[in-house]
Amino acid sequence: MKTVVELGSVVDSQDFLGDLGAMAVRKDGSVARITRKEVEHVARLARLELTEDEKERMTAQLDSILGYIDKLNGLDTSRVEPTTTVIPMVSVMREDGVRPSLTQEEALANAPDREDVFFRVPRIIED
């Protein structure tokens, strides 16, 4: 299977996605959720140049994030209603209504420059 990843470039989807079936084991015996190789691959796709320290830090941070997502995926959410926001949304805008407004003369009274019934402003678009 081929996947287009950038204009004119076609790569094998296995190369694009990496070896998702492979598991990396840390020194403490736990299983890493993301490998350094995958971090390097994502950095390359994002056109980021990471130092060795940054690669190590990103690997640890992304592994921690993925671990938290694993915890969330383990929760029973079958009785939780889908929401678009976690807090109630209330409109702070007032209702529209017809009310008296300024006359043209009142609106133009403090205009620094005017022409007839229009505000005159400096030209900002060049020919």
N, C-alpha and C positions, 0 to 999 in steps of 0.2 A: 504494500500500500504506500502511495506517495502523498506527501503533504507539502503544499506551497507555503514557505515561511517568509520569503521576501521577494520582491520583484526580480524575476529571472532565476531564482534559486529554488531547486527542488531537492528535498532530502528524504531519505527513508524515514517513515514515522517512528521506527524504533530508535533511530539516532536522535530524532527531534524530542521524543518523550523521555529518553533515557531508559535504563533497565529498571522498570517499576517493580519487577518481581524480586530484585536483589535486595538483601537486607544487610545492613552494616551493623556489626556488633561493637559497642564501645568497650573501653578498657575495663569498666566496672561490670561488664556482662550484659548490660541492658541493650535493647535494640534501638538504633537510631532511626528516626522517621525520615530523615533527609541526610544525604551524604555530602561530603565536601565536593565531590565530582558534580553532583546535581546543582549545588550552589554556584560552582564555577560556570556550569552550563547556563543557568538562569542569568548570571551576571553578563555572560557573553551575549545572550539574546537581548539584554537590556543595554548593551554597549557600555557596561561599567567596568572600570579597571579597579580591581580590589587588591589591596596588599595582602600578604600572607596572614597578618593579624586580623584584618577585616574579614577574610574568608573564614577564619576560625570563629570569630565572633558572630558572623552571619549564620554559620552552620549551627552554632549553639542556640542563637536566638530563634531561628526558624524552626529548629527541632522543638524548642520549648513551646512555641506557638502551635505547632502541629499536635503536640501532646495535649495542650489545652483543648484543641478542637476535638481530639479523640474523647476527652472527658465529656464534652458537650454532646457528642454523638451518642454517648452511652446513656444519656438521660431519656426518660420516657416523656415525650411531648405529645402523646396522642390526645390528651385532654386539654391541651393549650390551644386557644383560639389563635389563628393567624392574625398578625397585626402589621400595620405599616409603620407604626411608631410605638415606642414604649411608654410615652407619656401622653396624656390627653391633649389634643390640640384645640386651642380656642382662638378664634379670630380676634385680633386686637383692633381691627379696623372698624370704624363706625359704618352704619348702613348709609348707602347713598340716599340723598334726598335733595329736592330742589330748595334752594335758599337764595337770598339776594347775594349778588356779587358786585365787584367793582365795575364802574363804568369805564369806558375806554380812556376818558380823560383822567380818572383817578389812577388807573393802572399805569398810564404814561407820565404821570405828574413828576416822578423822581427819576425818569429815564435820563441818563447822561447825554444821550444823543437820540433824536427821533426824527423821523421823516413822515410827515402827515400823521397817520394813525398807526405807524409801525415803529418798533424799536429799531434803531440803526446800530449795527454791530460791525466790528472789523471783519474784513474778508479773511477767511481761513482756508479756502480752497483755491489753489492756483489754477490758472488756465493752462 
